[in-house]
């Protein structure tokens, strides 16, 4: 009969291993807790540096010095943040008289009766017409009293938005600082990540690190560049047609395009406004231009994504939309990276299983 009780040496090794693992977990958790204020900025900086690294190398080749290239890239990032803000401020300053005129008009305006086409809307036309009639009978004073309970909520939302905007500015400046460090030591960081991937999973780990960088670059090319092109073209159309607040609307188009909603939600009301004010020629021109700008992403985005990474377009698109809905704006990059890495690992595992038979 053999003795199955654990030996003291084996029990001591198990205890030492458990405490070692607990210590490592505590150190990792403490490190993340300490670096928590910098994590989001670090993720943003990583995405920006990986996406723009080829551009930085071209600037460096032109200027002959890394420090000059880093300065140029930093100034470019600052302009990307400041230029839309200045555009919005300039738009409000230029249209101060228009805003004042609209406020005076709203104070004395009367609500017209419901249009005939509204009551002919299927299923809900009668209800919409009755609601419009009640609001018109109450006048602007009745509408103001109806909206008064929501005014406090709007005020709280505006205060929260202004506070978030201030935090966003600090976060962006921190992102620029971290990006400057990464631009300066990019090769060292890349080599460290590749060595970590190789140590973790051999050649496969190294390929996964490279694939993650390609996925980030593909999203930056396909989503961000396409959004920039659409917003610039949409802004040109709005400014040429004489639509008020063209700068503010252009900034809104950029946000909507990055969020994968598209520019038509801004351009179509602008077209309607032109027809409403009897600018028929400009309305037709902006309508045609809006169709071109609105559907440009269907052609430009696939081409740019294919240049960034050899991955299925549906995979990247699902990662962009799913990441955006799950993690916010940062999910535009996190989602495609996670799906690309998962897809590659699963594909290699299936291929190895098929080849072994």
C-alpha positions, 0 to 999 in steps of 0.5 A: 500500500502506497502513501498518497499524501503530498510531500512537504516539498511539493506542498511548499512549491505549490504555496510558493507558486500561488503566492508568486501568481498572486503577487504578479496579479497584485502588481499588474492590477496596481500598475493599471490603477496607477496608470488609469488616468493615462490609459485612454490617452495612451490608447489614442496615442498608439492608434495615431502613431501606428496609423501615421507612422509611414507619413512621419517617415516620409516627413523625416526623409524630407527634413533629414532629422527625426526631431523636425519630423516629430515637430511637424506631426505634433503641429499637425495634430494640434491644428486638427484639434484647434482648426474645427474649434476656430471654425465653429467660433468664427461661424458664430461670430460671422452670423451674430446678426443672423442669430439675433434676428432669428431670436427676435423672429421666434419671439413674435412668430406665429405658428401656421396651420398644419400643411395638407400633406401632413394629414395625408401621411399614412397611419399617423397623419391625423394624429400629427395634424391634430397635434400641430393644430393644438400647438398652433392654437396655443401659440408661441407662449403655449409652446414655451410653457410646454417646453419649460419642464425640459429646459432644466434638463437641457441646461444640465446637459449643456453644462455637462457637455462643456465640462466634458469638452474641457476634459477632452481638451486636456485628454487631447493635449496628453495624447499629443505628449504621449504621441511625441514620445512614441514618434521619437522612440517608435522603433524601440516600442515596435521592437519591444512589442514584437519581442513580447509577441514572439516570447508569448506565442513564437512566430504566430505572436509576432505576426499577430502584433504586425496584423494589429498594426495593419488593422489600425492603419487600414481603419485610419485610411478607410474611415478617417481619411474618407470622413475628412474627404467627405466633410471637406467636399460637403463644406465646400458645397455648403459654403458655395451655396451660401448656407448659413453656419457652413463651418459649424455644419462642416464640423458636424459632418466630420463627426457624423462621417467618423461615426459612420452615419454619413453627411446626408443628415446635414446636407439634405436639410440644407437642400430643403432650406435652399428650396424653402428660400427660393434658391432653386438653382443652388438647391438643385446644385447642392442636391446633386453634390450631396448625392456625390458626397454621400455615396463617395464612401462606398467607393473610397473607403474599400479602396483605402482599407484594402491598401491598409490591410489584406483583410475582408472588408466586411470584417473591418466594417463590422469591427468599426460599427460594433466597436463604435457602439460598444466602446465609443469613438475609440472603438473605431480602432479597437473593434477592427483590431480585435476582430482582425486578430481573432479572425487570423488566429481562427483561420490559422487554427482551422488551416493547421487542423485541415493540413494535419489530416 
